[in-house]
């Protein structure tokens, strides 16, 4: 369909299958952007190096384009030394870039204070029901890319919201396309999950319309603090 960005993680249990699909695709490696992540159960310097090697082996790749710490797990107090290990992995060339996932502002501030370097990207739960304005503003101030997981709030009943449906009907689009367009116009990187080729095609067909200022104002009313996944402070 044209997708070239693949987001996986050791905890998903699909790195081996992902690597096999990449190998069978016939698409040149340099045309693909592959992300994987360190599991929250494998934090710490030595574990990080071992687990990164294992991920590369399962993927069957010489390098990944992006390697992330999946969760900060503040209760373990290991995310700073883990981040330092990621910086070393990047220096080796086996991860072209390194970042984090589900980090809050205090976690990011501590990385900067103790290592002098911030991640290039923070992958967070993000959608109009949880717009994360303060965290996105911090990212913008510090040059961190905002990447949205669960950009559709996991779909389902939330796609039936009256506001979403009305905006979708106005543009002749689906509610999911409206949500993805919201992300794109905000400058977010999005990684919607789908097993349906027809929905994958719809998710990609969002670059020929624009939401209006009025649409954005209406979508702002959806903010309810809804989390479809864990709170990073508790996970």
C-alpha positions in Angstrom: 0.0 0.0 0.0 3.0 2.3 0.3 3.8 2.2 4.0 7.5 2.3 4.8 7.5 2.9 8.6 7.3 -0.3 10.7 6.8 0.1 14.4 7.5 -3.0 16.5 8.8 -4.0 19.9 10.3 -7.0 21.7 7.2 -7.2 23.9 4.9 -7.5 20.9 6.4 -10.9 20.1 6.5 -10.2 16.4 10.1 -9.1 15.6 10.9 -12.4 14.0 7.8 -12.2 11.8 8.4 -8.6 11.0 12.0 -9.4 9.9 10.8 -12.3 7.7 8.3 -10.0 6.0 10.9 -7.3 5.4 13.2 -9.9 3.9 10.4 -11.3 1.7 9.1 -7.9 0.6 11.8 -7.2 -2.0 11.9 -3.6 -0.8 15.4 -2.2 -0.3 16.4 -1.9 3.3 17.3 1.8 3.0 13.7 2.5 1.9 12.3 1.2 5.2 12.2 2.9 8.6 12.2 0.2 11.3 11.5 1.0 15.0 11.7 -1.4 17.9 11.7 -1.0 21.6 13.3 -2.2 24.8 10.9 -4.0 27.2 10.1 -2.5 30.5 11.3 -5.7 32.2 14.8 -5.4 30.7 15.9 -2.0 31.9 19.5 -1.3 33.0 22.8 -1.1 31.1 23.7 -4.7 30.7 20.2 -5.9 29.9 19.8 -3.1 27.3 22.8 -4.3 25.3 21.8 -7.9 25.5 18.2 -7.2 24.5 19.2 -4.9 21.7 21.4 -7.7 20.2 18.5 -10.1 20.6 16.1 -7.8 18.8 18.5 -7.3 15.9 18.9 -11.1 15.6 15.1 -11.7 15.7 14.6 -9.0 13.0 17.5 -10.3 10.9 18.8 -6.8 10.4 22.2 -5.1 10.7 20.7 -2.0 12.2 17.4 -0.4 13.2 16.4 3.1 12.3 15.1 3.9 15.7 15.4 2.2 19.1 13.2 3.3 22.0 12.9 2.7 25.7 9.3 1.4 25.8 8.4 2.7 29.3 10.3 4.8 31.9 9.2 2.6 34.8 10.2 5.3 37.4 9.7 2.8 40.2 12.8 0.9 39.0 14.9 4.1 38.7 16.8 2.6 35.7 15.8 4.8 32.8 18.8 7.1 33.0 21.4 4.4 32.8 19.3 2.7 30.2 19.2 5.9 28.1 23.0 6.1 28.4 23.2 2.6 27.0 21.0 3.7 24.1 23.4 6.6 23.3 26.3 4.1 23.1 24.2 1.8 20.8 23.6 4.8 18.6 27.3 5.6 18.6 28.0 2.1 17.3 25.8 2.7 14.3 23.5 -0.2 14.9 20.7 2.1 15.8 20.6 5.1 13.6 18.6 7.1 16.1 17.4 6.6 19.7 14.4 7.9 21.6 11.8 7.0 24.3 8.2 6.1 24.7 5.7 7.1 27.3 8.1 9.5 29.1 6.6 12.4 31.0 8.2 15.9 31.4 10.0 15.1 34.6 11.5 12.0 33.1 12.7 14.0 30.0 14.1 16.8 32.2 16.1 14.2 34.2 17.6 12.7 31.1 18.8 16.2 30.0 20.1 17.0 33.5 22.1 13.8 33.9 23.2 12.9 30.4 23.1 16.3 28.6 21.1 14.8 25.7 17.4 14.5 25.0 15.7 11.8 22.9 14.9 12.7 19.3 11.4 11.4 19.7 8.8 10.5 22.5 6.1 8.1 21.5 3.0 8.7 23.7 -0.6 7.9 23.8 -2.2 10.9 22.0 -5.6 11.7 20.5 -8.2 14.4 20.9 -9.6 12.7 24.0 -6.0 13.0 25.5 -4.4 15.9 23.6 -1.3 16.1 25.9 -0.9 19.9 25.2 1.7 20.5 27.9 3.9 17.5 26.9 3.6 18.4 23.2 4.7 22.0 24.1 7.7 20.7 25.9 8.6 18.6 22.9 8.4 21.5 20.6 10.5 23.7 22.8 13.2 21.1 23.0 13.1 19.8 19.4 11.6 16.4 20.3 9.4 14.8 17.7 5.9 13.8 19.0 4.8 10.4 17.9 1.3 9.2 18.7 0.4 5.7 19.6 -3.3 4.8 19.9 -3.9 7.9 17.6 -7.5 6.7 17.1 -8.1 6.1 20.8 -8.2 2.4 19.8 -11.2 3.1 17.6 -14.4 1.3 18.6 -17.0 3.4 20.3 -14.9 6.6 20.3 -15.2 6.8 16.5 -19.0 7.1 17.0 -18.6 10.4 18.9 -21.1 12.9 17.6 -18.5 15.6 17.1 -16.3 13.3 15.1 -19.1 11.9 13.0 -20.3 15.4 12.1 -16.9 16.6 11.0 -16.3 13.4 9.1 -19.7 13.9 7.2 -18.8 17.5 6.4 -15.6 16.4 4.7 -16.9 13.2 3.2 -14.4 11.2 5.3 -14.5 8.6 8.0 -14.1 9.5 11.7 -10.7 7.7 11.7 -9.5 9.8 8.8 -10.5 13.0 10.7 -8.5 11.9 13.7 -5.4 11.1 11.7 -5.7 14.4 9.8 -5.9 16.1 13.2 -2.5 14.6 14.1 -0.9 15.4 10.7 -1.9 19.0 10.9 -0.5 19.3 14.4 2.8 17.8 13.2 2.6 14.5 15.0 4.0 11.3 13.6 1.2 8.7 13.7 1.3 4.9 13.9 -2.3 3.6 13.6 -2.5 -0.2 14.1 -4.7 -2.1 11.7 -5.0 -5.7 10.4 -7.4 -4.7 7.7 -5.9 -3.8 4.3 -9.0 -1.7 3.4 -8.6 0.3 6.6 -4.9 0.6 6.1 -5.7 2.2 2.7 -8.2 4.6 4.2 -5.6 5.5 6.9 -3.2 6.5 4.2 -5.7 8.5 2.2 -5.6 11.7 4.4 -3.4 14.0 2.4 -6.0 15.5 0.1 -8.2 17.4 2.6 -7.7 19.8 5.6 -9.5 20.4 8.8 -10.6 23.9 9.5 -10.0 26.1 12.6 -13.6 25.5 13.5 -13.0 21.7 13.2 -10.1 22.0 15.6 -12.2 24.0 18.1 -14.8 21.3 18.0 -12.3 18.5 18.4 -10.9 20.4 21.4 -14.2 19.7 23.2 -13.4 16.0 23.2 -10.6 16.4 25.8 -11.6 14.2 28.7 -8.3 12.8 29.9 -9.2 9.4 28.5 -6.3 6.9 28.5 -6.7 3.7 26.6 -3.4 2.4 28.0 -1.5 2.7 31.4 -0.5 5.9 33.0 3.3 6.1 32.6 3.7 7.3 36.2 2.2 4.1 37.4 3.5 1.6 34.8 
